[in-house]
Amino acid sequence: MSTPQPAVVDTATAGSRDGGDAKRRPRTADRSHARDFSRGFVVKLVLMAVIDALGVYALFAAWNAEAWGIFAAMAALVLVANWVYFSRRALPLKYILPGLAFLLVFQIYVVAYTGYVAFTNYGDGHNSTKEQAIEALLIQNERRVEGSASYPLTVLADGDDLAFAIRTEDGDVRVGSAEEPLETVDDAVVQGGTVTEVPGYQVLDRQAVLARQNDVTNLRVPISDDPEDGSIRTQDARTGYAYTSTLVYDETADAMTDAATGTVYTPNDRGEFEADSGAKLGVGWRVGVGFENFTTAFSDSRYAQPFFKILLWTFAFAILSVATTFALGLFLAIVFNDERLRGRKVYRTLMILPYAIPGFLAALLWSGMLNRSYGFVNQVLLGGAQIGWLTDPVLAKVAVLGVNLWLGFPYMFLICTGALQSLPGDVLEAAKIDGAGRWRTLRSVTLPLLLVSTAPLLISSFAFNFNNFTLIYMLTGGGPRFADASVPLGHTDILISMVYSVSGIDGTASKNFGLASALSIIIFIIVGVVSAIAFRRTRKLEEIS
């Protein structure tokens, strides 16, 4: 019986193979690294191409709008983005640049622009530059010149946009729209003295013209780039007439003259053209007014009287909202944190259901349920009572606080539950050993420790409710209105809803963006001061604990 021989290993061959593998591995790693680098570079190129495309689009939009500040900021952002993402020296910036860009666009720019508007008269009659105001005045005061020429006219369409084609006395065909002045077209077709075909446009028949009659009669096609040359308009969609402005602007004298009356209007320091008699033209431009908007908020009786009432109610609403929601949320958190209670998970889920409903939708639902005539609360719960929950000044405030309690206590319930479960058990056990009862433990141990972790959230809740525009607007609309106020403000308006009404965006008042911006700055200062004081108190509470 032969004894098996041990396997003989060819060390030379093995060494050769190992050496070959050792040589091949770095090459494989290099190839893998090269592939990863190339893929990353391609992804980076695609990403930057998209960013640059959006940046170039924004630059063109800013250029066309002549918004040079925005143009400069966007150009700087695009250049910085390209440098950051193609430079190996700016690795940390690759991660924080998007956040910085959004901070610049949505925070710093908005705050700076609001501050700028607060010191201007931006609003109705003053919502443009002086050049735009002059052009608007010339256009708005156009009248048909007696004995002026008339032109055979054809109504054209370029998609949804309308245009006019006219035939001049020289036989030329000129085409223009509201945005583009009249230009001569060489390849138009004319039959019987009327334009019947224009390349790139659709000739509208009689039925199509009648369907858009108001658009046709209101269309103004400039004769040239100079507003003083007037425009072409029509009343029957067949004949066009030349309209020129009754106002004449003298650029050298910087004066506007009414050709019909001879009255001369010159600019005043309020951004308006004013005559010696005090008469003013209807369109002005934005100018700086200093602190006038701030003084108006406190001195003008139209705004000062409701302002102080609304300011007091805003503080009361924010403080009571935080206090009531925190109290109810804490009570429920303590109740459902007791291990002896069965079905705690089910109860907790039910408690947070109001938090899952969008706030604006919940406010609308409550607005319907609190309706005086057919609301669920009066008709079902109160047996057909006629209680004006939203029309009585006192009850409307109670309704606002009640609805906000229903919407806000789940949030407080969640944060209090988390804070209670994170309290150190040994501290509670020590209080129990020392003989402290439940009430003493709650008052002297649980609440101080709880406030340390929840105080910042209570401060943020105060700031949120101080500006809780959605609830007020959707539930009461700020009403019922003040009987003695000349502006559309009401008993449940808070400062932010007052800003919305004063701005005139809702159409209930003339637009006054300057005053609205000034009020926004006042709100910012109030919230900032209250928050700073509250945070200082919070730090002291942390030091004591």
C-alpha positions in Angstrom: 0.0 0.0 0.0 1.7 3.2 -1.1 1.8 6.2 1.1 0.3 9.4 -0.5 2.9 11.9 -1.3 2.4 15.6 -0.3 1.6 18.0 -3.0 4.5 19.8 -4.4 4.0 23.4 -5.0 5.9 25.1 -7.7 7.0 28.1 -5.7 8.4 29.8 -8.7 5.2 29.5 -10.6 3.2 30.5 -7.5 5.4 33.4 -6.9 5.0 34.4 -10.5 1.2 34.2 -10.3 1.2 36.2 -7.0 3.5 38.7 -8.4 1.3 39.0 -11.5 -1.8 39.5 -9.4 0.0 42.0 -7.3 0.9 43.9 -10.5 -2.5 43.6 -12.0 -4.4 44.8 -8.9 -3.1 48.4 -9.0 -3.9 48.6 -12.7 -7.5 47.4 -12.0 -7.9 49.9 -9.1 -6.5 52.6 -11.4 -9.0 51.7 -14.1 -11.9 51.7 -11.5 -10.8 55.0 -10.1 -10.5 56.4 -13.6 -14.0 55.2 -14.5 -15.5 56.7 -11.3 -13.7 59.9 -11.9 -15.0 60.1 -15.5 -18.5 59.3 -14.4 -18.4 61.9 -11.7 -17.0 64.4 -14.1 -19.8 63.7 -16.6 -22.4 64.0 -13.9 -20.8 67.3 -12.8 -20.9 68.6 -16.3 -24.5 67.7 -16.8 -25.4 69.3 -13.4 -23.5 72.5 -14.2 -25.0 72.6 -17.7 -28.5 72.6 -16.2 -27.5 75.2 -13.6 -25.9 77.4 -16.2 -28.9 77.1 -18.5 -31.2 78.3 -15.7 -28.8 81.0 -14.8 -28.6 82.3 -18.4 -32.4 82.2 -18.6 -32.6 84.3 -15.5 -30.0 86.7 -16.8 -31.9 87.2 -20.1 -35.2 87.8 -18.1 -33.4 90.3 -15.9 -31.9 92.0 -18.9 -35.2 92.3 -20.7 -36.8 93.7 -17.5 -33.9 96.1 -17.0 -33.5 94.8 -13.4 -29.8 95.4 -13.2 -29.5 94.5 -9.5 -31.0 91.1 -10.1 -28.8 90.7 -13.2 -25.6 91.4 -11.3 -26.6 89.1 -8.5 -27.5 86.2 -10.9 -24.3 86.7 -12.9 -22.3 86.5 -9.6 -24.1 83.4 -8.5 -23.5 81.6 -11.9 -19.8 82.5 -11.8 -19.4 81.4 -8.2 -21.2 78.1 -8.9 -19.0 77.3 -11.8 -15.8 78.1 -9.8 -17.0 76.1 -6.7 -18.0 72.9 -8.6 -15.0 72.8 -10.9 -12.4 73.7 -8.3 -10.8 71.2 -6.0 -10.0 73.9 -3.5 -13.6 74.6 -2.7 -14.8 71.2 -1.4 -16.8 72.5 1.6 -18.5 75.1 -0.5 -19.9 72.4 -2.8 -22.2 71.4 0.0 -23.2 74.8 1.4 -23.5 76.8 -1.8 -27.1 75.7 -2.6 -28.2 76.7 0.8 -26.4 80.0 0.6 -27.9 80.7 -2.8 -31.4 80.1 -1.5 -30.7 82.2 1.6 -29.6 85.0 -0.7 -32.6 84.8 -3.0 -35.5 84.0 -0.6 -34.3 85.7 2.6 -31.7 88.4 2.2 -33.1 89.8 -1.0 -36.7 89.7 0.3 -35.7 91.5 3.5 -33.6 94.1 1.7 -36.3 94.8 -0.9 -39.0 95.1 1.8 -36.8 97.6 3.6 -36.4 99.5 0.4 -40.1 99.6 -0.4 -40.9 100.8 3.2 -39.1 104.1 2.5 -41.0 104.7 -0.8 -44.5 105.6 -1.9 -44.8 102.4 -3.9 -48.6 101.8 -4.4 -51.5 102.7 -6.6 -50.4 105.5 -9.0 -46.8 105.1 -8.0 -45.9 101.6 -9.1 -43.3 102.2 -11.8 -40.3 104.4 -12.8 -40.6 107.9 -14.1 -40.0 106.8 -17.7 -42.8 104.2 -17.5 -45.1 106.7 -15.9 -44.5 109.2 -18.8 -45.2 106.5 -21.3 -48.4 105.4 -19.5 -49.7 109.0 -19.3 -49.1 109.5 -23.0 -50.9 106.2 -23.8 -53.8 106.7 -21.4 -54.6 110.2 -22.8 -54.8 109.2 -26.4 -57.7 110.7 -28.5 -58.6 110.4 -32.1 -57.3 113.3 -34.0 -60.0 115.2 -35.9 -59.5 114.7 -39.6 -56.8 112.1 -39.2 -56.4 109.5 -41.8 -58.2 106.2 -41.7 -56.8 102.9 -42.9 -58.3 99.6 -44.2 -57.7 97.2 -41.4 -57.6 93.4 -41.0 -57.5 91.6 -37.7 -54.8 89.0 -37.4 -54.0 86.3 -34.8 -50.7 84.9 -33.7 -51.8 82.1 -31.4 -53.8 83.8 -28.7 -52.3 87.3 -29.5 -54.1 89.7 -31.7 -52.5 92.0 -34.3 -53.6 94.6 -36.9 -52.7 94.8 -40.6 -53.3 98.1 -42.3 -52.8 99.4 -45.8 -51.3 102.9 -46.0 -52.1 105.6 -48.6 -48.8 104.6 -50.3 -50.0 101.0 -50.7 -47.7 99.5 -48.1 -48.9 96.9 -45.7 -47.9 97.4 -42.1 -48.4 94.9 -39.3 -48.2 95.3 -35.5 -49.4 94.1 -32.2 -49.7 95.5 -28.7 -46.1 94.6 -28.0 -44.6 95.3 -31.4 -45.0 98.6 -33.3 -46.2 98.7 -36.9 -43.6 97.3 -39.4 -43.8 97.1 -43.2 -44.4 93.6 -44.6 -43.4 93.0 -48.2 -45.0 89.6 -48.9 -48.6 90.3 -47.7 -51.5 89.6 -50.1 -53.9 92.5 -50.9 -57.2 92.0 -52.6 -59.8 94.8 -53.2 -57.7 97.2 -51.2 -57.9 94.9 -48.1 -55.1 92.7 -46.6 -56.2 89.1 -47.0 -53.1 87.2 -46.2 -50.0 87.8 -44.0 -47.3 85.1 -43.6 -47.0 83.9 -40.0 -50.5 85.2 -39.1 -54.0 83.9 -39.3 -56.6 86.2 -40.7 -59.7 86.2 -38.5 -63.1 86.0 -40.2 -66.1 87.9 -39.0 -67.3 85.2 -36.6 -63.9 85.0 -34.9 -63.7 88.8 -34.6 -67.2 88.9 -33.0 -66.1 86.2 -30.5 -63.2 88.5 -29.4 -64.9 91.8 -29.9 -63.8 93.4 -26.6 -60.2 92.3 -27.2 -60.3 93.8 -30.7 -61.7 97.2 -29.7 -59.4 97.5 -26.7 -56.3 96.6 -28.7 -53.8 99.4 -29.2 -51.0 99.0 -31.8 -48.2 101.5 -31.5 -47.3 103.4 -34.7 -43.6 103.5 -33.6 -41.4 103.1 -30.6 -42.0 106.7 -29.7 -45.3 106.9 -27.6 -45.9 110.4 -28.8 -46.5 109.1 -32.3 -49.7 107.5 -31.1 -51.4 104.2 -32.1 -53.8 102.5 -34.4 -57.2 101.5 -32.9 -60.5 100.3 -34.4 -64.2 100.1 -33.4 -65.6 98.1 -36.3 -62.6 95.7 -37.1 -62.6 97.1 -40.7 -61.1 100.6 -40.4 -58.2 101.7 -38.3 -57.8 105.3 -37.0 -54.8 107.1 -35.7 -55.0 108.1 -32.0 -52.5 110.5 -30.5 -52.0 111.7 -27.0 -53.5 115.1 -25.8 -50.4 115.3 -23.6 -47.0 116.4 -24.9 -43.8 115.7 -22.9 -40.9 118.1 -23.3 -37.8 116.2 -22.2 -35.7 119.3 -22.1 -38.0 121.2 -19.7 -39.1 118.0 -18.0 -42.7 119.1 -18.3 -46.0 117.6 -19.5 -48.3 119.9 -21.5 -52.0 119.3 -22.2 -52.4 120.3 -25.8 -56.2 120.8 -25.4 -56.0 123.3 -22.5 -52.4 124.4 -22.5 -51.9 123.4 -18.9 -48.3 122.7 -18.0 -47.5 120.0 -15.4 -44.1 119.7 -13.8 -42.7 117.0 -11.4 -43.1 117.5 -7.7 -41.3 115.8 -4.8 -44.1 113.2 -4.5 -43.4 111.5 -7.8 -46.3 113.2 -9.8 -46.8 115.8 -12.5 -48.5 118.8 -10.9 -49.9 122.0 -12.3 -49.6 125.4 -10.7 -53.3 125.1 -9.7 -52.6 121.9 -7.8 -54.2 119.6 -10.3 -52.2 116.4 -10.7 -52.0 113.7 -13.5 -53.2 110.3 -12.5 -50.0 108.3 -13.0 -46.9 108.8 -10.9 -43.7 107.0 -10.1 -41.9 105.7 -7.0 -39.8 108.1 -5.0 -38.3 108.0 -1.5 -40.5 109.4 1.3 -38.2 108.7 4.3 -39.9 107.6 7.5 -43.3 108.8 6.3 -44.8 105.3 6.2 -43.7 104.6 9.7 -45.1 107.8 11.1 -48.4 107.2 9.2 -48.9 103.9 11.0 -48.8 105.7 14.3 -50.2 109.2 13.5 -52.7 108.9 10.7 -56.1 108.4 12.4 -57.2 106.0 9.5 -54.5 103.6 10.6 -53.3 104.5 14.1 -56.6 103.8 15.8 -57.1 100.3 14.4 -53.4 99.7 14.6 -53.2 99.9 18.4 -56.4 97.8 18.8 -55.0 95.2 16.4 -51.6 95.2 18.2 -53.1 94.5 21.6 -55.3 91.7 20.1 -52.2 90.2 18.3 -50.3 89.9 21.6 -53.4 88.5 23.3 -54.0 86.0 20.5 -50.4 84.8 20.4 -49.9 84.5 24.2 -53.3 82.8 24.8 -52.8 80.5 21.9 -49.5 79.3 23.2 -50.8 79.1 26.8 -54.0 77.2 26.0 -52.4 74.7 23.5 -49.5 74.0 25.8 -51.7 73.5 28.9 -54.0 71.1 27.0 -51.1 69.3 25.3 -49.3 68.9 28.6 -52.4 67.6 30.4 -53.1 65.0 27.7 -49.4 64.1 27.6 -49.3 63.4 31.3 -52.6 61.4 31.1 -51.5 59.2 28.2 -48.0 58.8 29.6 -49.3 56.8 32.5 -48.4 53.1 32.0 -51.5 52.0 33.8 -53.7 53.3 31.0 -54.7 50.7 28.4 -54.8 51.5 24.7 -52.5 54.5 25.0 -51.2 54.1 21.4 -54.8 54.3 20.0 -55.6 57.4 22.1 -52.3 59.1 21.1 -53.1 58.4 17.4 -56.6 60.0 17.8 -55.1 63.0 19.6 -52.8 64.0 16.7 -55.5 63.7 14.0 -56.2 67.5 14.0 -52.5 68.0 13.4 -52.7 65.9 10.2 -55.4 68.1 8.6 -54.0 71.1 6.6 -54.5 74.3 8.6 -56.2 76.3 5.9 -58.7 73.5 5.2 -59.5 73.0 8.9 -60.1 76.8 9.2 -62.5 76.7 6.3 -64.4 73.7 7.8 -64.7 75.5 11.1 -65.9 78.6 9.3 -68.8 76.6 7.9 -69.6 74.8 11.1 -69.7 78.1 13.1 -72.0 79.8 10.6 -74.9 81.6 12.3 -77.7 80.3 10.2 -76.8 76.8 9.0 -73.6 75.8 10.9 -73.3 72.4 12.5 -72.5 73.9 15.9 -75.7 76.0 16.1 -78.0 73.7 14.2 -77.0 70.3 15.7 -75.1 70.8 18.9 -77.1 73.8 20.2 -80.5 72.8 18.8 -81.0 75.5 16.2 -79.6 78.5 18.2 -78.7 81.7 16.3 -75.4 82.5 17.9 -73.1 84.8 15.9 -69.8 83.1 16.4 -68.2 84.9 13.5 -70.2 88.2 13.5 -70.0 89.2 17.2 -66.7 90.9 18.1 -66.2 89.0 21.4 -67.5 85.6 20.2 -65.4 85.9 17.0 -62.2 86.2 19.1 -63.4 83.2 21.3 -64.0 81.2 18.1 -60.5 82.1 16.8 -58.9 81.0 20.0 -61.0 77.8 20.2 -60.3 76.7 16.6 -56.6 77.5 17.1 -56.7 75.4 20.3 -58.1 72.5 18.3 -55.4 72.9 15.7 -52.5 73.5 18.0 -52.8 71.1 21.0 -51.6 68.0 19.0 -48.3 69.7 18.4 -47.9 70.5 22.1 -49.1 67.0 23.0 -46.3 65.5 20.8 -43.5 67.7 22.2 -44.6 67.3 25.8 -44.9 63.5 25.4 -41.3 63.4 24.1 -40.1 65.7 26.8 -41.8 63.6 29.5 -40.3 60.4 28.2 -36.8 61.9 28.2 -36.9 63.1 31.8 -34.3 61.3 34.0 -36.0 58.6 36.0 -33.6 58.9 38.9 -34.6 62.5 39.6 -38.3 61.6 39.7 -37.5 58.6 41.9 -35.5 60.8 44.3 -38.4 63.2 44.6 -40.7 60.3 45.4 -38.3 59.0 48.1 -38.1 62.5 49.6 -41.8 62.4 50.1 -42.9 64.7 47.3 -46.5 64.1 46.1 -47.6 64.1 42.6 -48.5 67.7 42.5 -45.3 68.8 44.2 -43.3 66.6 41.8 -45.1 68.1 38.8 -44.6 71.7 40.1 -41.1 71.5 41.4 -39.4 68.8 39.3 -41.3 67.9 36.1 -42.3 71.4 34.9 -38.9 73.0 35.4 -37.2 70.2 33.6 -39.9 70.2 30.9 -39.6 73.9 30.3 -35.8 73.7 29.6 -36.4 71.5 26.6 -39.8 73.0 25.4 -39.1 76.7 26.0 -37.5 77.3 22.6 -40.4 75.6 20.9 -42.9 77.7 22.9 -41.0 80.8 21.7 -41.2 79.6 18.1 -44.9 78.8 18.6 -45.4 82.4 19.8 -43.7 83.8 16.7 -45.8 81.5 14.5 -49.1 82.5 16.1 -48.1 86.2 16.0 -48.1 85.8 12.2 -50.8 83.2 11.9 -52.3 84.7 8.8 -53.9 81.5 7.5 -56.2 80.9 10.5 -57.5 84.5 10.6 -58.0 84.9 6.8 -59.7 81.5 6.3 -61.8 81.6 9.5 -63.0 85.2 9.9 -61.4 87.2 7.2 -60.4 89.6 10.0 -64.1 90.4 10.7 -66.3 91.6 12.0 -65.2 95.0 10.7 -64.5 98.0 12.8 -67.5 100.3 12.6 -65.5 103.5 13.1 -62.5 102.7 10.8 -62.1 104.1 7.3 -60.0 101.1 6.2 -61.2 97.5 5.8 -59.9 96.1 9.1 -61.7 94.1 11.8 -61.8 92.9 15.4 -60.0 89.6 14.7 -57.4 91.0 12.4 -53.8 90.5 13.6 -50.9 92.6 12.4 -50.0 90.3 9.5 -53.6 90.3 8.2 -53.6 94.1 8.6 -50.5 94.2 6.4 -52.4 92.1 3.8 -55.4 94.4 3.8 -53.3 97.6 3.8 -51.3 96.3 0.8 -54.5 96.2 -1.2 -53.7 92.8 -2.7 -57.2 91.5 -1.8 -58.9 94.3 -3.7 -60.7 95.8 -0.6 -58.5 98.9 -0.5 -56.1 100.9 -2.7 -52.7 99.4 -2.9 -50.1 100.8 -0.5 -47.1 98.6 -0.6 -44.9 101.2 1.1 -47.0 101.3 4.3 -47.5 97.5 4.2 -43.7 97.0 4.1 -43.2 99.5 7.0 -45.8 97.5 9.0 -43.9 94.3 8.1 -40.7 95.8 9.5 -42.5 96.8 12.7 -43.8 93.2 13.1 -40.3 91.9 12.6 -38.9 94.2 15.3 -41.6 93.2 17.8 -41.2 89.5 17.2 -37.4 89.8 17.3 -37.4 91.8 20.6 -39.9 89.4 22.3 -38.0 86.3 21.1 -34.6 87.8 22.3 -36.1 88.5 25.8 -37.7 85.0 25.9 -34.4 83.3 24.9 -32.5 85.2 27.6 -35.0 84.0 30.2 -34.7 80.5 28.8 -30.9 80.5 29.3 -31.4 81.6 32.9 -33.8 78.7 33.4 -31.2 76.3 32.0 -28.6 77.7 34.4 -30.9 77.3 37.4 -31.8 73.7 36.4 
